[in-house]
């Protein structure tokens, strides 16, 4: 975050950024497989389905128009390819309660030339899945503040400030996503993740790939400012993430610790040195209470050089996340993370992680421009293939039934696109009526 933005936020958000209610424990997950803090948000469930029908930056049927609509809504895509945003999409409180389901696009959606961002106004209860955000400047997501947020199977790259930047926020999860290849050169920091400023708390990062950053390859957490925190301190859960070719700061860094304390789980993460990783690179800046188990960093140190945390014998009791060994997570993340179908950048980066090659600042990979497979037959344009509607007792001529809830508690459009998501990642058959996913769903050395 720039100095200008920092001081503006500190001035305005000291009072305004009180801890808002988080989604209720035990509630329905945002989608099957959503795990971590904030993942019981309904997102846009209960609102209408908005179908993106053009790759244009704005206007009727555009992604921008759908994002800037107000009230609960679920956004799906009937197009494939690159959307040049022509500048940031700036959201605020009225644009909260939104679910963006990129897996609905037959060939995938890539957003360029703009971030999804808010500034000094609340934005909350949002779900983003299966998108590629290929920044050429600024950030990809830059929320300030946000809560009840889930980012799943999203690719983020190319940020000149940080690639992924969330400040003054709480209760959110980033899972099965990639933050890679930040921008290098004049007016660029070549940084990965920044999660900063009180009330930073209740955060889960799991099964993500972070690679090719000079700094902040593992998220930098810090707690400047005066926003509220729970009396027992900030809570952060990092597990089964993969880090590669970091010039500085593997796994995470915590500084400007709050007097209330910090509480970390750090489990099953795998860091791997690359061509730009110096000798003596390490996890550092630890403090507070921490449960550490099975974190792997071959040839490097996993210990702190700045402070001595209190190590716990048992993990903090945070929302559960299915967790494997670091060795298993290394392959799982490289096989499954990010937006599908994968593009040239993700395929190239995964290959480099496996082979120990690559460099910082490479951003010239070809974009997937489409048009991709033809969209499914959908007579009422409600986002669900007619064939699926017929097999599930819906009416292909009724555009309103896709937003209705079924017995599971999810909207019919969510049930359908959850199946599509599983098919894209190779975990389930392709639902009736949808284009078959690509057959090259595994990137091998």
Helices and strands as residue ranges (DSSP letters): H 3-16, E 48-52, H 63-67, E 73-77, E 81-84, E 89-90, G 93-95, E 98-101, G 102-104, E 109-112, E 116-117, E 123-129, E 132-134, E 141-144, E 146-152, E 155-157, E 162-167, E 170-175, E 178-180, E 191-196, E 201-206, E 209-213, E 219-222, E 234-239, E 242-246, E 252-255, E 262-267, E 270-272, E 289-293, E 296-297, E 310-311, H 326-336, H 344-355, H 386-391, G 401-403, H 412-424
